[in-house]
Structure formats: structure tokens, C-alpha cells
Amino acid sequence: MFRKHLALVTVAGIFALVVVGCGENQNPIQQYGKEVIQAHERTQKVKARADMQVLKTAVQHYYVEWGRFPASLNDLPLVKNQGIDTDVYVYDPATGDIRLR
């Protein structure tokens, strides 16, 4: 009985190793790390898009208050108060247009 059980466990272990080894990425830890990094990058992109909408609104408010667009996004109090990274945007002070790099 013990030998049967040992043989079954051994075969199951070998089968598991073969199945894991046949995947596209052979190391599941590396695969998990890649997935975590990709999820973080997606989150950063979503945050950048959301911040861009907030920045567009802030630029419009600035225009209404001062009659001109700010010279740079860093002139907006919102950027200073919330620590928004303006390096991910291209800003045109002549038109107030903002887009992602």
C-alpha cells in the first residue's frame, strides 16, 4: 500500500513539473513578477489619464481667472498641492492643450 501511494505521489509530482515546465514562461515566480509590473504600469497610465482631465479643468479655470493660459503646468496650484508629475504631459501654453507623452 505504501509503495502504491509513493508511486502515485511521485508520478503526480513529475506530472506537475512537466506541466509547469511546458508553459510559455517556465518560472512561475518570474511570470508573477511580470504580471505585477504590468499591473503597476497599467495603473500608472490610468492615473496619468485621470490627472490629465483634472489638469485640463485646472487650466480652463486658470484661463477664466487670469485671461490667459498658465505658462507651464507647474504654475497651477493644483500641481503644487497634489504633487502631480508634469513630466508625463506635453503642454502648449498658447492653446492650453495637454496630452500624454
N, C-alpha and C positions, 0 to 999 in steps of 0.2 A: 504494500500500500504506500509506504514512504517513497519507494523508488518511482512509483507511478506519479505521485504528487510532485516529486523533484523533477522528473522529466517534463511534466506539464508546465511547471513554473519556468524551467529552462527554455522550453520551446516558446512560451509566451514572451519571455524576455528577449529572445533573439528576434522574434517577430516584431516586437515593439521597436527594437533598434533598427531593423530593416525599414520599417515604415517611417520612422523619424529620419533616417539617413537618406531616404528616397525623395524627400521634399526638395523644393527649389533652394531653400537656404538650409543647409544641413545643421546649423547650430541654432536651436530654438531661442537661446539667450540673445544671440545677435539679431534674430528676427524680431524679438520683442523690443530690443533697443531701437531698431529701425522704426518700428511702429510708434514707439513713444516719441521719437524725434519728429516723425511725420505729423503726429497729432499736435505737437507743440508748434510746428511750422504753420499748420492749418489754423490754429488758434491765433497766432500772431497776425496772419493775413486777415482774419475776421475782425480782430481788434483794430487793425490799421484801417479797414474799410469803415468801421463804426466811428473811429476817431475822425476820419476824413469828413464824414457827414456832420459831425459836431463842429469841426473846423470851418466847413463851408457856412454853417449858420453863424458862427462867430465872426467870420469875415463880412458877412452881409450886415450883421449888427454894427460892426465897426464902421462900415461904409455909411450906414444910416446916421450914426452918431457924428462922424468926422467929415463926411462928404468925400471921402477918398478911401481907397483900399490900403491896408497896412503895408508898409514897405517889406516886411517879412512876417512869416507866421509867428516868429518869436516875439513880435510886438503885441501879440494878443495876450491879454491877462490870463485867459483860459490855458494857454500853453504853459505859462509860468506856474500857475496854480496846480495844474494836474500833471505836470511833467511829461507832456506828450512829446514823443520823439519826432521832430520835424524832418529828420534826415531821410525818412521814407517817402516824403512827398516832394513833388515839383510844384512850386507856387509861382504864379505870374502876377506880380503886383499891379500891372497895368489893367488887367481884366478881373482879378480876384479868383481866377481859375486854380483849382487844386486837383492834382491827380497823383496816383501812386507811381513810384519809380519803377 
